[in-house]
């Protein structure tokens, strides 16, 4: 976990909240209201409600990146395209002390791994903490929010539901980068609102990639698509419209265009493969 200098002890319980609900409807406000009614002392931090509709992997990537900067607490993540179907609802305790609450569809998986793994898991679909009657389509309100609030209020995890095997939780597999003959093959895993493209190459992999800060690189996005870029520290290191490769705020390799959109410039979508080599 990343240590944040100067962070004071948080006395009030913290619940973070991520979803694909958006802000055009009352869903987010209603979840806040349920939490406030059960645990009024809780501080709720909205990570984002702009996850792409039903995009489990995008939610998982954002959650993993955000949690190291959040106080340890209860972390509610709802991206649930199969709400009402045969998927489990779970609450998890991680090795780093965090508790995750959400659907068992992979949205919690990356954050759980980053938090040292799951020590304890319970299935909460029939939790006695839930609101009655339970809606078939708004379980964020009726199951996930009340369970998260009760946990934040100090209720033991084991009282939230029935134990389940952490090894049986749904995993989320991301494509793997590879380095061969001096060529780094990477994949787009997340595109932010500015069109910056995060790749599946972390800091440790980057160290061994052979790329050198300030030097040119070649980025291939297809058989006949080659683009010259600079391996830079920040956006201002390139001229307006210049293509850069850089280590982003989450210490992941990323591609950007200064004052522009790398996704549009290169025609990239999530899962796109890029071949990167020193220029």
ChimeraX attribute file (.defattr): number of C-alpha atoms within 10 A of each C-alpha:
attribute: neighborCount
match mode: 1-to-1
recipient: residues
	/A:1	10
	/A:2	8
	/A:3	8
	/A:4	11
	/A:5	6
	/A:6	6
	/A:7	8
	/A:8	8
	/A:9	7
	/A:10	11
	/A:11	9
	/A:12	13
	/A:13	20
	/A:14	22
	/A:15	25
	/A:16	24
	/A:17	23
	/A:18	24
	/A:19	28
	/A:20	22
	/A:21	21
	/A:22	15
	/A:23	12
	/A:24	7
	/A:25	9
	/A:26	11
	/A:27	16
	/A:28	20
	/A:29	12
	/A:30	14
	/A:31	20
	/A:32	18
	/A:33	15
	/A:34	18
	/A:35	26
	/A:36	17
	/A:37	12
	/A:38	17
	/A:39	19
	/A:40	16
	/A:41	16
	/A:42	20
	/A:43	18
	/A:44	19
	/A:45	15
	/A:46	14
	/A:47	18
	/A:48	19
	/A:49	19
	/A:50	13
	/A:51	20
	/A:52	15
	/A:53	16
	/A:54	16
	/A:55	15
	/A:56	22
	/A:57	23
	/A:58	20
	/A:59	28
	/A:60	23
	/A:61	18
	/A:62	19
	/A:63	26
	/A:64	20
	/A:65	17
	/A:66	15
	/A:67	20
	/A:68	17
	/A:69	11
	/A:70	15
	/A:71	19
	/A:72	17
	/A:73	22
	/A:74	28
	/A:75	28
	/A:76	28
	/A:77	27
	/A:78	26
	/A:79	28
	/A:80	27
	/A:81	15
	/A:82	13
	/A:83	18
	/A:84	13
	/A:85	10
	/A:86	7
	/A:87	14
	/A:88	19
	/A:89	22
	/A:90	27
	/A:91	32
	/A:92	27
	/A:93	21
	/A:94	19
	/A:95	16
	/A:96	15
	/A:97	15
	/A:98	19
	/A:99	25
	/A:100	25
	/A:101	28
	/A:102	29
	/A:103	28
	/A:104	20
	/A:105	22
	/A:106	21
	/A:107	29
	/A:108	32
	/A:109	24
	/A:110	22
	/A:111	25
	/A:112	25
	/A:113	14
	/A:114	17
	/A:115	20
	/A:116	14
	/A:117	17
	/A:118	24
	/A:119	14
	/A:120	17
	/A:121	26
	/A:122	23
	/A:123	21
	/A:124	25
	/A:125	23
	/A:126	13
	/A:127	19
	/A:128	14
	/A:129	22
	/A:130	21
	/A:131	17
	/A:132	9
	/A:133	7
	/A:134	14
	/A:135	14
	/A:136	10
	/A:137	14
	/A:138	15
	/A:139	23
	/A:140	26
	/A:141	23
	/A:142	21
	/A:143	25
	/A:144	28
	/A:145	30
	/A:146	26
	/A:147	33
	/A:148	31
	/A:149	28
	/A:150	20
	/A:151	24
	/A:152	24
	/A:153	19
	/A:154	10
	/A:155	14
	/A:156	10
	/A:157	20
	/A:158	15
	/A:159	16
	/A:160	25
	/A:161	20
	/A:162	16
	/A:163	17
	/A:164	16
	/A:165	12
	/A:166	15
	/A:167	9
	/A:168	9
	/A:169	17
	/A:170	16
	/A:171	16
	/A:172	14
	/A:173	10
	/A:174	13
	/A:175	13
	/A:176	11
	/A:177	17
	/A:178	15
	/A:179	17
	/A:180	8
	/A:181	6
	/A:182	12
	/A:183	18
	/A:184	22
	/A:185	20
	/A:186	23
	/A:187	25
	/A:188	23
	/A:189	21
	/A:190	20
	/A:191	20
	/A:192	11
	/A:193	8
	/A:194	13
	/A:195	19
	/A:196	23
	/A:197	26
	/A:198	26
	/A:199	27
	/A:200	20
	/A:201	24
	/A:202	17
	/A:203	14
	/A:204	10
	/A:205	16
	/A:206	17
	/A:207	11
	/A:208	9
	/A:209	19
	/A:210	14
	/A:211	20
	/A:212	14
	/A:213	13
	/A:214	14
	/A:215	12
	/A:216	18
	/A:217	21
	/A:218	19
	/A:219	26
	/A:220	18
	/A:221	17
	/A:222	12
	/A:223	6
	/A:224	7
	/A:225	10
	/A:226	15
	/A:227	14
	/A:228	16
	/A:229	22
	/A:230	23
	/A:231	25
	/A:232	20
	/A:233	15
	/A:234	14
	/A:235	18
	/A:236	12
	/A:237	14
	/A:238	18
	/A:239	12
	/A:240	12
	/A:241	15
	/A:242	18
	/A:243	27
	/A:244	28
	/A:245	29
	/A:246	21
	/A:247	20
	/A:248	19
	/A:249	9
	/A:250	14
	/A:251	15
	/A:252	18
	/A:253	22
	/A:254	27
	/A:255	27
	/A:256	26
	/A:257	25
	/A:258	19
	/A:259	15
	/A:260	16
	/A:261	21
	/A:262	23
	/A:263	21
	/A:264	12
	/A:265	13
	/A:266	20
	/A:267	10
	/A:268	18
	/A:269	16
	/A:270	15
	/A:271	15
	/A:272	14
	/A:273	19
	/A:274	22
	/A:275	18
	/A:276	24
	/A:277	19
	/A:278	19
	/A:279	14
